[in-house]
């Protein structure tokens, strides 16, 4: 853990404040977690806080001009997307190799898993939005493998927000990557059954937690927490989970983190047996089940980190237009970068990019704002759609001005009427 408590008078330029002594909404700070770059920043903290927590891992070196020089300099989304795409492909190849080896009774290549997790972490530290974007692109047929990758990546992003050191983040990433390996030993016809499961079928699927634990504990070069997480990610604080019915004191911290992310990603993804639901719906489930199923503090911190409008989320604007969140603003959670794909008449339109953190207004002079989150698949728009993916892969995104258009993509994005969201 890299968090350390300091009295406000002890603060110095370059320190990273990750938590204050009161709710963030009671402070004048626009974002949760920030570096102290100037004397004025320190004075602002001292004016309203008696003590804070700093994250030593994120401490930055500040130049005389007051600009940070971190070890992982933040890269523009357009630059990091290229590396993130490479990382996604490497992760997909790896998890397919892992599943194949399990099916044929061979050991998992743990060093290869560690290498991919470490590379994914490096990408997250350069620009978190790039890999998070790609975790939203899942097909129903490959849900299990892509879900493992998504949980691993989100766990490291969330863990960094919690203040975990890099070594712990890599361990957490391994926990996420391998938490569902037991499903490879589950009957695929039952696993992918579109209809309601019988009690016997549900019990069979529940066995994946035990099977995963048995597979992973055979690897001497793997920390025990990884197999424990595979075993316990469906345990619940009130003892109603499976397979052991553990209580609150018996569930490890990393397992609690993976449980929250596992639930969120499942709810917001298209699956053979269930359609995707909105981020708002997923947050409601987590909030309703905090303290009974999920760790309440982790639920709150997870929502705080991911933001109300996470990367890759379909959103409706106040104009009735619909778009996709491309990149979250680290300082202004409610004002991400958005690409508009559907006009106010429900027709696909030429892609238009908006940075809601800047001054951008509609034709009535009103500032653009997001009014609702939509589930993946709403209005016929899915993150796995090649046309949507083409937008993500465009190397021009970060350089575009507000409301700029991308001519080379327009030919592949013909306006048409779209079905209403179910």
C-alpha positions as CSV (number, residue, x, y, z in Angstrom):
1,X,0.0,0.0,0.0
2,X,1.4,3.4,-1.0
3,X,-1.1,5.7,0.8
4,X,0.2,7.8,3.7
5,X,-1.7,10.2,6.0
6,X,-0.2,13.7,6.4
7,X,-1.4,16.8,8.3
8,X,-2.2,19.5,5.8
9,X,0.8,21.6,7.0
10,X,3.2,18.8,5.9
11,X,2.2,18.9,2.2
12,X,4.7,19.7,-0.5
13,X,4.6,20.4,-4.2
14,X,4.7,17.2,-6.2
15,X,2.6,15.1,-3.7
16,X,-0.5,13.4,-5.0
17,X,-3.6,13.8,-2.8
18,X,-5.8,10.7,-3.1
19,X,-8.1,11.2,-0.2
20,X,-9.2,14.0,2.1
21,X,-10.7,14.2,5.6
22,X,-14.2,14.8,4.4
23,X,-16.5,13.9,1.5
24,X,-15.2,15.2,-1.8
25,X,-18.5,17.0,-2.4
26,X,-17.8,19.2,0.6
27,X,-14.6,20.5,-0.9
28,X,-14.0,23.0,-3.8
29,X,-12.0,20.4,-5.7
30,X,-13.5,19.4,-9.1
31,X,-12.0,15.9,-9.1
32,X,-11.1,13.2,-6.7
33,X,-7.4,12.7,-6.6
34,X,-5.0,15.4,-7.8
35,X,-1.3,16.4,-7.7
36,X,-0.1,19.4,-5.9
37,X,1.6,21.4,-8.6
38,X,1.7,24.9,-7.1
39,X,1.8,26.7,-3.7
40,X,-1.8,27.8,-4.4
41,X,-2.8,24.1,-4.7
42,X,-1.4,23.4,-1.2
43,X,-3.1,26.5,0.2
44,X,-6.4,25.4,-1.2
45,X,-6.1,22.0,0.6
46,X,-5.0,23.6,3.8
47,X,-8.0,26.0,3.8
48,X,-10.5,23.2,4.1
49,X,-8.6,20.1,5.3
50,X,-6.8,19.2,8.5
51,X,-5.3,16.1,7.1
52,X,-5.2,14.2,3.8
53,X,-3.9,10.9,2.4
54,X,-1.2,11.0,-0.3
55,X,-0.3,8.3,-2.8
56,X,3.5,8.0,-2.9
57,X,3.3,5.9,-6.1
58,X,1.8,8.8,-8.0
59,X,4.1,11.5,-6.6
60,X,5.4,13.6,-9.5
61,X,8.5,15.7,-10.2
62,X,7.5,19.3,-10.9
63,X,9.4,21.5,-13.2
64,X,10.0,25.2,-12.3
65,X,7.1,26.1,-14.6
66,X,4.8,24.0,-12.4
67,X,4.3,21.1,-14.9
68,X,4.4,17.5,-13.8
69,X,6.9,15.1,-15.1
70,X,5.6,11.6,-14.0
71,X,7.5,8.4,-14.8
72,X,4.5,7.3,-16.9
73,X,3.7,10.5,-18.9
74,X,0.1,10.5,-20.0
75,X,-0.3,9.8,-23.7
76,X,-3.1,11.2,-25.9
77,X,-5.8,8.7,-26.6
78,X,-5.0,8.5,-30.3
79,X,-1.4,7.5,-29.5
80,X,-2.2,4.9,-26.9
81,X,-5.0,3.3,-28.8
82,X,-2.5,1.8,-31.2
83,X,-0.5,0.1,-28.4
84,X,-3.7,-0.8,-26.6
85,X,-5.0,-2.6,-29.7
86,X,-1.8,-4.6,-29.8
87,X,-2.2,-5.4,-26.1
88,X,-5.8,-6.5,-26.5
89,X,-4.8,-8.8,-29.3
90,X,-1.9,-10.2,-27.2
91,X,-4.3,-10.7,-24.3
92,X,-6.8,-12.5,-26.5
93,X,-4.2,-14.8,-27.9
94,X,-2.9,-15.5,-24.4
95,X,-6.2,-16.3,-22.8
96,X,-7.2,-18.6,-25.8
97,X,-3.8,-20.4,-25.3
98,X,-4.5,-20.7,-21.5
99,X,-8.0,-22.2,-22.2
100,X,-6.6,-24.5,-24.8
101,X,-3.9,-25.8,-22.5
102,X,-6.4,-26.4,-19.8
103,X,-8.7,-28.4,-22.1
104,X,-5.7,-30.6,-23.1
105,X,-4.6,-31.2,-19.5
106,X,-1.5,-29.0,-19.6
107,X,-0.1,-26.4,-17.2
108,X,-0.8,-22.7,-17.7
109,X,2.1,-20.6,-18.9
110,X,2.2,-18.3,-15.8
111,X,5.2,-16.3,-17.0
112,X,3.4,-15.4,-20.2
113,X,0.3,-14.4,-18.2
114,X,2.5,-12.1,-16.0
115,X,4.1,-10.5,-19.1
116,X,0.7,-9.7,-20.7
117,X,-0.6,-8.3,-17.4
118,X,2.5,-6.2,-16.9
119,X,2.2,-4.7,-20.5
120,X,-1.5,-4.0,-19.9
121,X,-0.6,-2.2,-16.7
122,X,1.9,0.0,-18.6
123,X,-0.7,0.9,-21.1
124,X,-3.2,1.8,-18.4
125,X,-0.7,4.1,-16.7
126,X,0.0,5.9,-20.0
127,X,-3.7,6.4,-20.8
128,X,-6.3,4.5,-18.9
129,X,-9.1,5.2,-21.4
130,X,-7.5,3.4,-24.3
131,X,-7.6,-0.2,-22.9
132,X,-10.9,0.5,-21.0
133,X,-12.4,1.4,-24.4
134,X,-11.4,-1.9,-25.8
135,X,-12.8,-3.9,-22.8
136,X,-16.3,-2.9,-23.9
137,X,-15.9,-4.6,-27.3
138,X,-17.1,-8.2,-26.7
139,X,-18.9,-10.7,-28.8
140,X,-21.4,-13.1,-27.2
141,X,-19.6,-16.1,-28.6
142,X,-16.3,-15.2,-26.9
143,X,-17.8,-13.7,-23.7
144,X,-15.9,-15.8,-21.2
145,X,-12.4,-15.1,-22.5
146,X,-13.1,-11.4,-23.2
147,X,-14.7,-11.1,-19.7
148,X,-11.5,-12.4,-18.1
149,X,-9.4,-9.8,-20.0
150,X,-11.9,-7.0,-19.1
151,X,-11.9,-7.9,-15.4
152,X,-8.1,-8.0,-15.3
153,X,-7.8,-4.6,-16.9
154,X,-10.5,-2.9,-14.9
155,X,-9.1,-4.4,-11.7
156,X,-5.7,-2.8,-12.3
157,X,-7.3,0.5,-13.2
158,X,-9.4,0.4,-10.1
159,X,-6.5,-0.8,-7.9
160,X,-4.4,2.1,-9.1
161,X,-7.2,4.4,-8.0
162,X,-7.2,2.7,-4.6
163,X,-3.5,3.4,-4.3
164,X,-2.0,-0.1,-4.8
165,X,1.7,-0.3,-5.7
166,X,2.6,-1.7,-9.1
167,X,3.6,-5.1,-7.8
168,X,0.2,-5.4,-6.1
169,X,-1.5,-4.2,-9.3
170,X,0.1,-7.0,-11.3
171,X,-1.0,-9.6,-8.8
172,X,-4.5,-8.2,-8.9
173,X,-4.4,-8.3,-12.7
174,X,-3.5,-11.9,-12.6
175,X,-6.4,-12.6,-10.2
176,X,-8.8,-11.0,-12.7
177,X,-7.3,-12.7,-15.8
178,X,-7.6,-16.2,-14.3
179,X,-10.7,-15.8,-12.0
180,X,-13.0,-17.7,-14.4
181,X,-10.6,-20.4,-15.8
182,X,-12.8,-23.0,-14.1
183,X,-15.5,-22.4,-16.7
184,X,-13.4,-24.2,-19.3
185,X,-14.3,-27.4,-17.4
186,X,-18.0,-26.6,-17.5
187,X,-20.3,-28.1,-20.1
188,X,-20.5,-25.4,-22.8
189,X,-24.1,-26.3,-23.7
190,X,-25.1,-25.4,-20.2
191,X,-22.8,-22.4,-19.9
192,X,-24.2,-20.8,-23.0
193,X,-27.8,-22.0,-22.6
194,X,-30.1,-19.1,-23.6
195,X,-33.0,-20.4,-21.5
196,X,-33.5,-20.5,-17.8
197,X,-31.3,-23.0,-16.1
198,X,-32.6,-25.9,-14.1
199,X,-31.4,-26.2,-10.5
200,X,-29.1,-29.0,-11.5
201,X,-27.6,-27.0,-14.4
202,X,-27.1,-24.0,-12.1
203,X,-25.3,-26.2,-9.6
204,X,-23.1,-27.5,-12.4
205,X,-22.1,-23.9,-13.4
206,X,-21.4,-23.0,-9.8
207,X,-18.8,-25.7,-9.9
208,X,-16.5,-23.5,-12.0
209,X,-15.2,-21.7,-8.8
210,X,-14.0,-25.0,-7.3
211,X,-12.6,-26.2,-10.6
212,X,-10.7,-23.0,-11.1
213,X,-9.2,-23.2,-7.6
214,X,-8.1,-26.8,-8.2
215,X,-6.5,-25.9,-11.5
216,X,-4.6,-22.9,-10.2
217,X,-3.4,-24.3,-6.9
218,X,-1.3,-26.8,-8.9
219,X,1.0,-24.0,-10.1
220,X,3.8,-23.5,-7.5
221,X,4.9,-20.2,-9.2
222,X,1.5,-18.6,-8.7
223,X,0.6,-16.7,-5.5
224,X,-2.1,-18.3,-3.4
225,X,-4.3,-15.3,-3.7
226,X,-4.9,-16.0,-7.4
227,X,-6.4,-19.4,-6.8
228,X,-8.2,-18.1,-3.7
229,X,-9.8,-15.4,-5.9
230,X,-10.9,-18.0,-8.5
231,X,-12.4,-20.0,-5.6
232,X,-14.1,-17.1,-3.9
233,X,-15.2,-14.5,-6.4
234,X,-18.9,-15.6,-5.9
235,X,-18.7,-15.5,-2.2
236,X,-20.8,-12.8,-0.5
237,X,-20.3,-10.9,2.7
238,X,-23.5,-12.2,4.3
239,X,-22.5,-15.8,3.7
240,X,-25.0,-16.5,0.9
241,X,-22.4,-16.9,-1.8
242,X,-20.8,-20.1,-3.2
243,X,-19.0,-22.5,-3.1
244,X,-18.1,-22.3,0.6
245,X,-20.5,-19.8,2.0
246,X,-17.7,-17.7,3.5
247,X,-18.5,-14.7,5.8
248,X,-17.2,-11.2,5.7
249,X,-14.1,-11.9,7.7
250,X,-13.1,-14.8,5.5
251,X,-13.1,-13.1,2.1
252,X,-9.7,-11.6,1.1
253,X,-9.4,-7.9,-0.1
254,X,-8.4,-8.8,-3.7
255,X,-11.3,-11.3,-3.9
256,X,-13.7,-8.5,-2.9
257,X,-12.3,-6.2,-5.6
258,X,-12.7,-8.9,-8.3
259,X,-16.3,-9.7,-7.1
260,X,-17.4,-6.1,-7.7
261,X,-15.8,-5.8,-11.1
262,X,-17.0,-9.3,-12.2
263,X,-20.6,-8.3,-11.4
264,X,-20.3,-4.9,-13.1
265,X,-18.8,-6.3,-16.3
266,X,-21.3,-9.2,-16.5
267,X,-24.3,-6.9,-16.2
268,X,-23.1,-4.4,-18.8
269,X,-22.1,-7.0,-21.4
270,X,-24.0,-8.8,-24.1
271,X,-24.3,-12.5,-23.2
272,X,-26.0,-15.4,-24.9
273,X,-28.4,-15.8,-22.0
274,X,-28.9,-12.1,-21.1
275,X,-28.8,-8.8,-22.9
276,X,-26.6,-6.0,-21.7
277,X,-28.0,-3.5,-19.2
278,X,-26.9,0.1,-18.7
279,X,-24.1,1.3,-16.4
280,X,-26.8,3.0,-14.3
281,X,-28.5,-0.4,-13.8
282,X,-25.2,-2.1,-12.9
283,X,-24.4,0.6,-10.3
284,X,-27.9,0.2,-8.8
285,X,-27.3,-3.5,-8.4
286,X,-24.0,-2.9,-6.7
287,X,-25.4,-0.1,-4.5
288,X,-28.5,-2.2,-3.5
289,X,-26.2,-5.2,-2.5
290,X,-23.5,-3.3,-0.7
291,X,-22.8,-4.5,2.8
292,X,-24.8,-7.7,2.1
293,X,-23.1,-9.1,-1.0
294,X,-20.4,-6.6,-1.8
295,X,-17.9,-4.5,0.2
296,X,-19.7,-1.1,0.6
297,X,-16.5,1.0,0.6
298,X,-15.2,-0.8,-2.6
299,X,-18.5,-0.2,-4.3
300,X,-18.4,3.5,-3.6
301,X,-14.7,3.8,-4.6
302,X,-15.4,1.7,-7.8
303,X,-18.2,4.1,-8.9
304,X,-16.0,7.0,-7.9
305,X,-13.2,5.7,-10.1
306,X,-15.2,4.5,-13.1
307,X,-17.4,7.6,-13.2
308,X,-21.1,8.1,-14.0
309,X,-20.3,7.9,-17.7
310,X,-17.5,5.3,-18.2
311,X,-15.5,4.9,-21.4
312,X,-17.3,2.9,-24.0
313,X,-20.8,3.8,-22.7
314,X,-23.6,4.8,-25.0
315,X,-25.1,8.1,-23.9
316,X,-28.0,10.3,-24.9
317,X,-27.4,14.0,-25.0
318,X,-29.9,16.8,-24.1
319,X,-30.5,17.3,-27.8
320,X,-31.8,13.7,-28.3
321,X,-28.6,12.8,-30.1
322,X,-26.8,9.5,-29.1
323,X,-23.1,9.0,-28.9
324,X,-20.4,6.9,-27.2
325,X,-18.0,8.1,-24.5
326,X,-14.5,8.0,-25.9
327,X,-12.4,9.3,-23.0
328,X,-13.1,10.4,-19.5
329,X,-11.9,13.7,-18.2
330,X,-9.7,13.1,-15.1
331,X,-10.8,16.3,-13.5
332,X,-14.4,16.7,-14.7
333,X,-16.2,13.4,-14.4
334,X,-19.5,14.6,-16.0
335,X,-17.7,16.1,-19.1
336,X,-16.1,13.3,-21.1
337,X,-15.2,13.2,-24.8
338,X,-18.1,11.9,-26.8
339,X,-18.5,10.9,-30.5
340,X,-22.1,11.5,-31.8
341,X,-23.4,8.7,-34.0
342,X,-27.1,9.2,-34.1
343,X,-28.9,12.5,-34.7
344,X,-32.0,13.8,-32.9
345,X,-34.3,12.1,-35.5
346,X,-32.9,8.7,-34.7
347,X,-30.8,8.4,-37.8
348,X,-27.1,7.5,-38.1
349,X,-25.2,10.6,-38.9
350,X,-21.7,11.7,-39.8
351,X,-19.5,11.1,-36.7
352,X,-19.1,14.3,-34.7
353,X,-16.7,14.7,-31.8
354,X,-17.5,16.7,-28.7
355,X,-15.2,17.5,-25.8
356,X,-17.8,18.3,-23.1
357,X,-15.0,19.8,-20.9
358,X,-14.7,22.6,-23.4
359,X,-17.3,25.2,-24.5
360,X,-19.4,23.4,-27.1
361,X,-23.0,24.3,-27.6
362,X,-26.0,23.2,-29.6
363,X,-27.7,25.2,-32.3
364,X,-29.7,27.0,-29.6
365,X,-26.6,28.1,-27.8
366,X,-27.1,25.6,-24.9
367,X,-24.0,23.8,-23.6
368,X,-24.0,20.1,-24.4
369,X,-24.8,17.8,-21.5
370,X,-25.4,14.0,-21.1
371,X,-29.0,13.2,-19.9
372,X,-28.9,9.3,-19.9
373,X,-26.8,6.2,-20.2
374,X,-28.0,3.5,-22.6
375,X,-27.1,-0.2,-22.6
376,X,-24.8,-1.7,-25.2
377,X,-27.0,-2.6,-28.2
378,X,-29.5,0.2,-27.7
379,X,-30.6,1.8,-31.1
380,X,-28.8,-1.1,-32.8
381,X,-25.4,0.2,-31.7
382,X,-23.0,-2.2,-30.3
383,X,-19.4,-1.7,-29.3
384,X,-18.4,-4.8,-31.2
385,X,-19.9,-3.3,-34.4
386,X,-17.0,-2.9,-36.9
387,X,-18.1,0.6,-37.8
388,X,-18.0,1.7,-34.1
389,X,-14.6,0.0,-33.7
390,X,-13.3,1.9,-36.8
391,X,-14.0,5.1,-34.9
392,X,-12.0,3.9,-31.9
393,X,-9.1,2.9,-34.0
394,X,-8.9,6.2,-35.7
395,X,-5.5,7.8,-34.9
396,X,-7.1,11.3,-35.2
397,X,-9.4,11.2,-32.2
398,X,-7.3,13.2,-29.7
399,X,-6.3,15.9,-32.3
400,X,-9.9,16.6,-33.4
401,X,-11.5,19.9,-32.5
402,X,-14.9,20.0,-31.0
403,X,-17.6,19.0,-33.5
404,X,-15.0,18.0,-36.1
405,X,-16.0,15.4,-38.7
406,X,-14.0,12.5,-40.0
407,X,-14.5,12.4,-43.8
408,X,-12.8,9.0,-44.4
409,X,-15.3,7.3,-42.0
410,X,-18.4,8.9,-43.3
411,X,-18.6,6.6,-46.3
412,X,-18.9,3.6,-44.0
413,X,-21.5,5.2,-41.8
414,X,-24.5,5.7,-44.0
415,X,-27.5,7.5,-42.3
416,X,-30.4,5.2,-41.7
417,X,-33.4,4.8,-39.4
418,X,-32.6,2.8,-36.3
419,X,-34.9,0.6,-34.2
420,X,-36.1,1.9,-30.9
421,X,-34.3,0.7,-27.8
422,X,-36.1,-2.2,-26.2
